[in-house]
Amino acid sequence: MQTIIAILCGVLLVGFIVFAFRQGMKVTPNRSENGTSNDIKQLTRDS
């Protein structure tokens, strides 16, 4: 019984990791507007 529960939990864990990886690959990072460089430009331009 414990082995069946362990296998089911392992399958769920692997499935969740694969799902999260696929969702993360759908998002394309926009390096030109990631917020860090624009915030610095905004602060230096205002002052």
N, C-alpha and C positions, 0 to 999 in steps of 0.2 A: 504493500500500500504506500509506503514512504517513497519507494522508487518511482511509482506512478506520479505522485505529487511533485517529486523532484524533477521529473522529465517535463511535466506540464509547466512548472515554473520556469525551467530553462528555456522552453519553447517560447513562452510569453516574453521573457527577458530578451531573447534574441530577436523576436519579432518587433519589440518596442525599439530596440537599437537600430534595426534596419529601417523602421518607419521614420525615426528621428533623423537618421542620416539622409534618407531620401527627401524629407521635408527641408533639411538644411541645404541640400544641393539645389533645390528649386530657387532659393533666394540668391540673386547675383549681387555681390557687394559692389557698391559704387564708390570707388576709391577717391574720386574727386570731390564728393560731397558727403563724407562720412561724419561731418560735424566738427572734427577736431581742427582741421586747417581753416575752415570757415569761421569758427569761433575766434581763432587767433587773429585772422584778418579783420574781423569785425571790431575786436577790442583795440587793435592798433590804429584802425582808421578813425574810430570815434575820438580817441584821445590825442 
